[in-house]
Amino acid sequence: MHNLDANVIRDLANAPFRERLASVRVFSEIDSTNSYLMQVPGPAPGKISLAVTGNQTAGRGRHGKVWQSPPGSGLCLSAAYTFASQPENLPALTLALGLGVADALSELGADGVELKWPNDLVGLDSKLGGILTEVQQQSATAVTVVTGVGINVDLPEELDFGVETDWARQVVDLRKICGELPARDAIATTVATHLMQAFVDYEAVGFEPFAERWSKVDWLLGRDITIDTVEEQFSGIGAGIADDGALLIDTPEKGVRRIRSGTIVIAGARTSRP
């Protein structure tokens, strides 16, 4: 098992990232990197703190679901960034950060990674990872956002994931997608660097430029999908996202519907690309 090294992560970072890096903690094992950063003071405004591990024993997904993988088979990285004041449309930040992770993986040689609204990483039509974003209020104005990214790096050949993959037929890892598997320190540094840039850009200009890019990696676009919301379950065809990050679903009964919160329970083959 490759041991992550905080000093190597710092050394690999470029100068703009190092200037904003408040701290980096590497754990041989931890219950949850997100939980750790939620329990410690956030960094100063404009700064970022990292917690990284290859063995997370009690990871969390959306709606209290479990994020799990065998020890050493994945990478779990959480980043805490403090905004001087709460940005507009904070829920859409997860989508922007997802684009940052997709960019990082492309830089590492993982081409064709897509995003399933709102927080899943998809490779080869299979689940590659996920993102969880939580908010920690710092003061009357400042707010710290803690974002956890879990990525399958090198999974055992036979694995029953079976927890959070209702929409996916199988899981996939970076080894199957990349021509050459990057070192885990390089994965951590590259992902953290792109997360930091996404935080900074979001603070400066909001979600609009990210919304323009979403269609290029939108795994749900043109697919027959069924979604559970608080009120109901219904089906339609993925029609992209709105300018504010809401999921758009083209339904036979009510036309295009906007969804701000829900769970995709079925995602079929792509039938069209609106």
Buried (B, 14 or more C-beta within 10 A) or exposed (E): EEEBBBEBBBEBBEEEBEEBBBBBBBBEEBBBBBBBBBEBEBBBBBBBBBBBBBBBEEBBBBEEBEBBBEEBBBBBBBBBBBBBEEBEBBBBBBBBBBBBBBBBBBBBEBEEBBBBBBBBBBBBBBBBBBBBBBBBEBEEEBBBBBBBBBBBBBBEEEBEBEEBBEBBEEBBBBBBBBEEBBEBBBBBBBBBBBBBBBBBBBBEEBBEEBBEBBEEBBBBBBBBBBBBEEEEEBBBBBBBBBEBBBBBBBEEEEEBBEBEEBBBEBBEEBEEEE
